[in-house]
Amino acid sequence: MFEEKYEEGKNFLISAPTGSGKTYLAKEILLKAKGISVYVSPLKALSREVYEDIRDKRDTKYVDSDVYEDDLRSFKSKTLLSTYEKFDSSIRHKYGWLRKVEVVIIDEIHNVESDRGLAIENIVLWAKKNGVQIIGLSATLPSVKNYANWLKAEVIEYNKRAVPLHECIAYPYVIRCYDNDFTIPLEPLNGIRSEKLEILIPTLRYIIKQGKNALVFVRSRKSAESLAETLRKFGFNASHYHSGVPLEERRQIVEMLKKGEINVVVSTTALGQGVNLPVYATIFYDTVLPESDEKGNLKGWRDLNLMEFKQMAGRAGRPGFDKEGMSIIISTSMRKAEEFRRKYFSSSYEEEKSTYSLDDLSLGVISWREGYSKEDLHSILKCSLKFNKITEEEFLKSLNTLKEVNLIEEDGGGIFLTPLGKAVSLSYIDISLLKGFQIISSDLLTTVVSSNAVAQELRGCKCGRELLKRWSNGEDFSSLCKNLSAKDINEVISNARWISFALYRVLKALGKNDEAKEALKLYYQIKYGVPFEGVRLAKLGLDRGTVMKLLVDKKIKDEKELCIKIFTPPLKILIKERGYDPAGVCREVYSKDLDVYEMARVVTKYYGKEFEGKKIDKEILEKLISLGIVEKRVRKEKDGNEKIVYFIQPFS
């Protein structure tokens, strides 16, 4: 159906249930585009899944690097797959290849009404202004008409799923499905203190008895781990899954589920969007999500909204795996079941409150539309979804705010970014975060840790500064923040890396060059997890542990010293034991500095030996002496004459 209605060059909004073929159409469009085609989604896993399917059919690049990194300037492929924010960052950088983009596919476009909305709005405004085709995909649109008007798109709407999904509620002691008025009796389970568990276990037993499997959603990571352990005690092959689980372990869980080695996955919302899983039933043990304050501390719980519920429920009953699927809410009473039915089994979406501000969107637009008049910018912003009714007064107030914090300036009737504005835009920090930078502590690490982006990932841990200090000095931090998983700590480090680099850009734009240099040093330390003197070694591709062994145990000061000595027994053994090829480690160093290569040859040949200087190039010999690697000796011959020789002292 989609292929019949699709036309090249026209904007389309495709509203259809999960499993109806939207992603298949997206892949076909990506492959057939004559120019550059772009696919953006909320999750790296979603973009990677599409990448794996088309990589052998077209020159395709999947990018999962940090949003602030300037690593797509030389993009030369035919298709790009990324998150919303990474492509928005490309737009803000105004890369030359953007002129060749023919089509942008925005998956899960309803996320424009979430905290991801800023990037989606900026992408759509850029695409519309530059005549780039837009394809919006979603299974859960709150208003098809409003979205179609926003995108200037023709609607392809399909309400019937390829695999029917039964909407059910389990309560004592039945599963009642409201879409087909079907009732499944459950076998009562006595002796369990938890009323919800008393309903969940017979529900799961019914599903497993059919030879099927289930994905159970709970409110938190702790709940996922605890419930999975409880279910294993009742004989289920259950595993927990959440964003704190290392990526490789999560992949293994998905593969085990596909192979039938586990039949129940207990998850937080980490599996809520897009990833194709062979799941017959989605079960809502909880229908709430945690709410945190700016510092990452839990402040309470909120109900899933209808859009979130439908998105999560849609993971069940996927084409190619099942002929039908089930979405089941666990309820402890008939009265509560009726409340759930009214709340989640309806088609009336509540209006979402997106969190991005007009100031942030204005700055995003100016970043790719510099030099245009106020009137032009106002007209562009009125084409957004959120601010389509913006008045001239509101628009001018936003511009004045950007001027007051020195992010924009007017020149000859046009509006331009200041150096600070460019730093903020390219660093992908919002204006509220910039205000925190105005009171920059003399201790840059404290500034980084106290930023909302880092504080939230610390999840209430009070040792965040000490954790990052130890990490960036190459020290052990395992005794700190024990409530955080390895994945959580990676997120803390990732955000600290982002904020420290943003801090460097902001300080540089403010003309605080000394502070900017220190911020850049801190960024590299956080990026590689080593003291600054080890950064150059880390840039060779060596891991944190290897760098620290070279610095502390072998007293290696920099990459040149390493590459001069790397083929001597102590270093060659260490490097090989750590899984590296010595020649590979130093290949780039040698290509840039042939003297280092020549010095390495001398050191390798005469290590622990005396030799005569006439055999060595004079300039190379002098460099080795100045570095303290070769020592000059005077040796008395049998005839009483003195002879100058050279010696390379073995290293420890």
N, C-alpha and C positions, 0 to 999 in steps of 0.2 A: 504493500500500500504506500509506504513512504517513497519508494523509488518512483512510483507512477506520478506522484505529485511534485517531486523535487525538480527544480530548475536551477541551473548554474547562474550565479550572480545575484539571485534574489535572497533576501533575508527570510529565514524560516524559524518559527518557534514550534518545536515538536513536543507536544504534551501527551505522554503515553505512559502506561504502567510499566513498572520494572519487568524486564524480561520480554518486552514486546519488540525488540529489535532496534532500538535507538542507537545503541553503541555500534551495531553492525553497519548502519547507515553512515555513522560518523567515520568509521574506518574506510568505507568506500569513497567518501568525499575527500578524505585525506589523501588517498592513493591516486585519485583521478585529477586532482587540482593541477593546473598548468604552472601556476606560480607557487610560492611558498604557502603551505597549509599549516595551521596552528591548532593544536588541541590543548585546552586548559581545563583543569578540574580541581576540586578541593583537596584531593589526596595524591601524594606521590605514588601510592600503590595503584591508584586508578590509571594515572598516566603511564606508569610502567607496564600495566597489563595491556593497554592498547599498543604500546611500543613493542612488546614481545610478539604481538600478533602481526605487525606490519613491517618490522625491521628488515625482513628478508625480501620485501617487495618494493621498497622505496628507500632512498637515502634519507634516513631518519635520525634525529638526535633527541634523546631523552635527557633532560637536565634536572638534577636534584640538588644543585649547589645552593648556598645561602643566597637569600634574595638580594642582598646588598652587593654581592660580588660582581665585578665587571668582567664576566667571563663569556659573554655571548657577542662581543663586539665583532669577532671574526667568524660568526656563524655562516656556514656555507652549505648546509644540508637543504633538502627540499621540504622537510616536515619537522616541526618542533613540537615536543610534548612537555608540558610543565604544569606547575601550579598556577593559579590565578596571579599570585603576587610576583612570581618570577617573570611572567610575560609583561605584567604592568611595569616592572622594573626596566625591562628592555625598552618599553615605550618612553619611559622617563629619561633613559639614556640617549634616546633619539638615534638609535643605530641605523646606519645606511640601508641595511638589508630589509628594514621594515617597509620600504617602498615597494618591495616585491611580494609582500604578503597579499594573497588573493582571498583567503577565507580563514575565519577564526571560529572554531567550534567551542562553545562554552557549555561544559557538562554541569549538571546539577545547578542550573542557573538561578534557581530559587534562593541560593545562598547569598544573592545580592541583598537579601533582607536579614542577613546575619552579620557577625563581626568580620566576615570576609567580603562584605559588600563594596568597600572602597575600591579594591582592585578591579572588581567586575564592572563597576560604574565607569571607571577610567578607561578600561579596555573598550567598552561599548561606545563611549563618547568618541574615543580616538578612531575606532573602526567606522562609525557613521560619518565622521568628518572627512575621512580619507577614502571613502568609497570602498571599504573592505566588506566583503560578504560576512554576515553573522548567522551562525546556526546555534540556536539556544535549545538545550535539551533538559527536560525535567519530567519526573513522575508525579511531582507534588506541587503544582503551581497554585498559589492562593487566588490569583485572578488572571485567567488566560487573556482576557481582553486588555487589562492594564499592561501586561507584559508585551503583548503584540503591538500596542500603541508605542510603547517605549522603544522597542527594537525596530519599529517600522517593518514588521514582518508578517508574512502570510502564516496562518496557523495550520498545522497538521495535527489534528487531535484524534486520539484513539483511546477509548475508555475501557476496552475489553482486554484483559491480560491474555497473552499467549498460553500461559499456564494459570488456570483459575486459582485464586487465593481465597480460602474460606476464612471469614472473620468470626472468631469464636471467643467465648469466655468460659473458663473452667471454674466452677464453684461447687460446693458440696451437693451431690457427688456426681456431677455430670459435666460434659463439655457441650455447650450449646453454641451452634454456629448460626449466625443471624442472616447470612446471605442466602442460605438454602433451608433454613428452619430445621436443621438436622440436629439430633440430640444423641450423644454418645454416653452411655452410663460408665461411671468409674467405680472401681472396686475400692470400698472404704479402707483406710489405713489407720489403725488405732495405735495408741501408745506414743505418738509424736507430739511434743509440746508446741511446736510451731504450726499454727493453723495454715499458713501459706504452704509450708513444706508438705503438709498433710494432703494438699490438693496437687502440688507439683509432682510428687513421686508417682502417684497412679496415672497422671497425665502423661508423664514420660514413659511409663511402662506400656501404656496403650500405643504410643508412637513407635517405640522400639519393637514392640510385638508385630507391627506392620512391616518390619524390616527397614524402617526409616530412621532419620536422625533429627536432632534439634539444636537450635541456637537459643540459649537462654540469656536474656538481658537483665542485668542487675544495676544497682545504683552506684557502685564504687568498685575500685580495684580489690579492696579488702573483702568485699562481699563476693566478688567473683572467685577469689582464691578459696574462701571459706566454703562457699556453696559447692564448688567443684570437689573439694575434699569430702564433704558430706555425701555427695552423690556417689562418689567412689565406694564409700562404705555400704551403700545400698546396692552395689553391684553394677553400676553404670560405668562405662568406659568414658570418663569425663575429664576434660582439661579446661583450665581457665585461660583467658585470652584478654589482654588489655595493652594499652600503649606503653606500659612499663616493662612488658616482656621484650627481651632483645629481639631484633628483627629476624635473625636466623631461626630462633626458636619459634617465632610466630609463623614463619614459612613452613616449618616442620609440622606445626599443629594443623595448618590448612591442608598439607599433603596427607597427613594421617586421617583427617576427616574425609578427604576425597577417596582414600583407599579403604575406608571402613574400619580402620584400626581404632578410632574413637567414634562414639555415636552421640556425644553431648559436648557442646562447647558452651562454657559460661563466660559471658563477655560484658564489658562495658560498651559504650557507644563506639568504641574503636572500629567495630565491624559494621557500623550503621549505614555507611554510604558506599554504594557502587561496586565493591569487590565481589566478583562472581564466585559464589560458594555453593556446593551441592547440599543445600539445606532444605529439608522438607517442611519443618515447622520453626517459626520464631515464637518464642514464649517470653512474655513480659512478666517476670517475677516481680520486678519493680517498674513503676511508671514515673519515676522522678529522676532528676539530675541534680548533681551538687552545684551550688553557687558559691563562688569564692570572692573575697574582697580583693583590693588592688595588690595586697601583699601575699596573695595565695592562700589565706586562711579561710577555712570553711565557715560560711556564715549562714548556711541553711540549705534547704532543698526546694526545688520547683518542679511542678508537673511538666511532663513532656507536652509540647504543643502538638496539634494535630499533624502539622507538616513533618515534625521530627518522628512522630509515631508511624505515619504512613511510610516514611523513608526506611525506617528500621524494619517494619513489618514486611516490606517488599523484598527483603533478602530471601524469603521463603519461596519455594516453588519455581525454580529456575529452568528455562528451556534446556533440554538435553539431559536433564537429571530426573525430573518428575513430571507426571501428568497433572498434578495439582499440588497445592501447598496449603499450609494452615498457619494462621496468625492467632495466637491464643494469649489472652490476658488471665493471669491467676487472680482470683477473687475469693475472699473468705465468706462472702454472703451473697444472697440473691439481691439484696438492696444495693450493695456495692457494685454488683455486676451491672445493674441497670444504670448506675451512674457512669460506669465505664462505657456502656453501650452508647449513651447519649453524647459522651465526650469524644470518643474515638471512632465510632462507626457512623460518622456523618460526613457530609461533603462540604461543610461550611468552615473554611479556614479563618482563623483570627488574624488580624493585621499584626505583622511582626514589627518590632522596634529595632531598626538597624542602628549600630553604635557610632558610625563614622560621622564626622561633622562637615559642614559646608566649607569651613576653612581648609580642612584636609583635602577635600575634593577639588577646591579651587586651586590649591597649590599643585595638585597632581595634573590638572589640565594645563596650567601655565607652564609646567615643566616641558610639555611637548608643543605648546602653542605660544611660545614667547613672542613678544613684539606686537601682539594684536591688541585692539582697542578694548575698552571696558564693554562697549556694546557687543562686540563679537564674543567675548568671554561670557557675558551674561546670557546671550542666546544659546551658547553651547551648554551651559549649566542647566538651562531650562529644558534641555533634552534628556536630562537624567531621570531616573525613576523616582528617586527620593525628593529631589528639589525641583520638580517640573513646574511648581507653582511659586517659585521664588520671586519675591518682589524686587524692584530696583533698590529699595531701601535696605533689604536684607543682604543683597549682593554687595552693595557699597560698604556696608558694615563689615562684611567678611574681608573685603579688600583692605579696609582700614586696619583690621586686626593683623593681617599679614604684613602691612607696612610697619605697624607699631613694634612688631618683634623682628623687624629688619629682614624679612624674607623676600619681599618684592620691592620694586621701585618703578616709577614711571619715567619714561624718556621719549620725548617727541610724540606723545599721545599713545605710545605702546606700553605694555606692562612686561617687565622682565624679572627674572629671578636675580636676587643678590647672590654673592658667593655663599652666604649663609643659607639662603633659600635653596640653592643648588645642593649644598651639603645635606640639608635636611631631607630634600626630596629623594636624592640618590641613595641616602642611607636608609630610606624607607621607615623613618620614625615619624610618629604623628606629632602634631604641634603641642599637645599636652605634655608629651615626653620632653620636648625641647624646653618647656618651662622649668622642668626639673634640672636641666643642664645650666640654667641661669645661676643656680646656687651651687656651682661645682666645688666640691670639697678639694682641699689640697691633696687629699688621699684619693687618687683616681679610682682605686679598687673599691673604695666605699661608695663612690658615685655609681659605679657599675652595679654593685650588689643591691643598692637601694632603688635602682630603677624598677618600675613595675614589671617589665618584661622578664627580669631575672628573679625578682622577689616572688612572683606568682609560681614560677617553676620550682622554687625551693619548698613550696607546700608547707610553710610554717616553720621550716628548719631555721634555728637561730644561729647556726654556725656557718652560714653561707660565705661570709667574708673569709673565714679561716679555710674553708674548703677550697675556694678559688685561689687563695694565696698558696696553699700547699700544691695544688694542681699546677699552677703556673711556675712553681719553683722545682717541679719534678719530684716532689715529695709524696709520701704515702698519705692518703686521706680516708682510709677505709673505716676509721673509728668515728667519722663525722657523718651527721645526717643519715643515720641508719634506717630511717623511715623511707628513704628514697631508693628506688631500684637503680640498676646500672643505666637503664634507659632514661630514667628521670635525671640522673646526674649528667648524662649526655645532653639532655635538653637545657639544663642549667648552663653548661659550658657553651653550648651553641648560642644561646641568647646572650651570654656574657661576651662572647666573641663579637656578635653583632653590635651590641651596645658600645663596646670599647672602640670598635672601628667607627661607629657613628660619632662617638665622642672625639675621636681624632679629627674627623672631617669638620665637625662643628668648631673645635678649638682653632683649627687651621684657618677656617673662614673668618673667625673673629680676630685673627692676627696674633693669637697667643702661640707663637711658634715653639717656644720651649716646652710649654705644657702639651702641645700637639705631638711633639717628638716622644714625650713620655707616654702619652696615650697610645701611640703607634707601637712603642716597645711592649706595653701591656697587652695590646691586641695580639702581637706575635707570640708572647708568652702563653696567653690563654689558648691561642690557636694550636700551638704545638705541645703545650703542657710541660715546658722546660724553662729554666732560667734564660735570660736574654743571650748569654754567651753560648748557649746551645742551639739557638735558632738556626744558625747557618748550617749546622750539622743536620738538624731536622729537615731543612729544605732539600737535603739530598734524598729524602724519602725514607729516612731511618725512623723507626718507631721510638716512642718516648723512653722506653726502658733501655734500648741500645744507646741512645744519646747520653743518658745519665751514666751508663757504664763507661763510655768513652770520656766523658767529662771528669767523673769522680775517680774511677779506677785507673784509667790509662792517661789521665791528665792531658787529653787532646784539647787544644784551644779552639781550632776552627777547621773548616773543610779542607783548606790547603795542607795543613799539617797532617790531617788524616790521610789524604790522598798521596802524600809523600811517603808515609809510613805503612800504608795499608797492606802491602805485600810482605811485610816482615812477619815472622811466625806468630808473635803474640796477637797482633791485630788481625791477621788473616784468619786465624783460628776463631777468634771472637766473632768476626763478621760472618763467617760461614756458619758458626753455631747458631747465630741469630736469624739464619735463613736468607742471607744476602750473598750476591755474587760481588766480590771486591771490585772487579773491573767494571761491572754495571753501576755500582755506587758512584764511582769516580769518572765515568765516561764523559759527562758534561763538563766537569772541572778540567779534565785533560784537554778537551776540545777548545776550551776558552783560554787556557794558559799552558802552552807547550812546555814552558820551563818547569811547571809542576810535574808534568809527565817525565821529563828528563831527570829531575831530581829523584822521582820515585824509582826510576831504573837504576840509578847509582846506589840508592839506599838498599834496594832489593839485592843487588849484586854483591855489595861489600858489607852487608849487615854483620856486625861482630868481627870485622876484619880490618887489618891495616892495608893501606894501598897507597900507591904513588900518585901524586897530583897530576903528573904529565899525562895520565891516561884519561883525565876528565876535563871537560870544557871549563876554562878558567872562571867564567861568569857563574856557571852552575855551582862550581865548587865554593866560590865566595858566598853565594846565597845560602848554601847548606851550612857553612861556618857561621854566618850571621844568625841563622835560625837556631844554632846550638845543637844541630843534629850531627855535624861532623866536627871533630876536634883535631887541631894541628899538634903534632908531636915531633920532638927532636930525638932521633935515635943515633947512638954511637956505633959506628961500624968497627970491625975487627982491626982495621988499619988506623983507628983513632980518629978518623974523620966523622963529622956530624952529617946526618942525612934527615931531611924533612919528610915525614910521612903523615898520612891522615888515617883517622880511625872513627868508626861508627859504633858508639857504645850501645850494647843491647838494651832494649826497653823492657820495663817490667810488664 
